[in-house]
Amino acid sequence: MKIMVGITDVIGLVAGLLTTTAFIPQVLKIYNTKSGTDISSRMISMFSIGLVLWLIYGIIIHSTPVIVANAFTLVLALAIVVLKIRYSRLHSRSRHDSGRP
C-alpha cells in the first residue's frame, strides 16, 4: 500500500509539472510580444478561480501534488493576467498618444 501511495504521488507530481510548465511559453510570448490581446479575459479569470478552488481542495485533502501543481500554475496564470493588463494599458496609452482610436 505504501508503494502505491508513492507511485500515485509521483504520477500526480509529473502531471502537475507538465500542466504547469505548459503555461511558461504563453507567459514568455506575452512578455516578448508585449501583447496579451489573444488571451481571453474570461478564460483566464475562470481558469484562475478554478486553480484557487483546486488549491483549497488540495489543502483540505492534504495532497502535496495537488497543492504544489495548482500553486505554481496559479502563479503563472496570475502572471498572464498582470502582463495582459499591463500591456493593454500600454497599448491604449500609445494609441491615445498617437491620436488613433
N, C-alpha and C positions, 0 to 999 in steps of 0.2 A: 504494500500500500504506500509506503514512504517513497519508493522509487517512482510510482505513478504521479505522486504529487510533484516530485522534482521534474519529471518529464512534462507534465502539464504546465508547470511554471515556465520551463524553457520554451515550450511552444508559444505560450502567451507572450513572453518577452520578445521572442523573434517576430511574432505577428505585430506586436506593438512597435518594434523597431522599424519594420518595413513600412507600416502605415504612417508612422510619424515622419520618417525621413522622406516619404513621398512628398511632403509639403515643402521641403527645403528648395527644390528647383523653382517652385512658384514664388517663394519669398525672394529668392535671388533674381528672378525675372522681373518682379515688380520693382525691386531696388535698382537693377541695372537699367531698365527702360524708364524709370521714374513715372510709371503709369500703372494704376490699378483699375483702369476703366473696364477691363474684361472680366473682372471679378464681380459677381452678383452680390450686392449688399445683403439681400435676403438670405441667400445661400450661406454666406459666411457667418451671418448672425445666427441662423438656425443651427448651423454646424457647431458654433461656439457654445451655444446653450446646451446642445446635446453633449458636448465634451464635459461641460460643468456637471451635468447630471450623471454621466459615466464616472466622473471623478468622485462624486458623492457616493455613488453606488459602490465603487471600489473601496472607498474608505469604510463604508458600512459592512461590507463582507470581508474586509481585511485582505484584499487581493493586491499584492505588490505589482504584478504585471499590469493590471487594470489601472492602478493608481499612477504608476510611472509612465505608461504609454499615453494616457489621457492628459496628464500634467504637461508633458513635453509637447504633445500635439496642440494643447490649448495655448501654450506659449507661442508656437508657430502661427496658429490661427490668429491670435491677437496681434502678432507682428504684421500679418497681412492686413488686418483691419487698420492698424495705425498707419502703415505705409499707404494704404488706399486713401485714407482721409488726408494724410499729409500731401500726397501728390495731387489729389483732386483739388485741394486748396491752392497749391502751387500753380496748377494749370488754369484754374479760374482767375487767379490774380494776373497771370501773364496774358490771358485773353482780355481781361479788363484793361490792363496797361496798354495793350496793342490796339484797343478800340474795336476788337472783334466781338461779336455777340456770344 
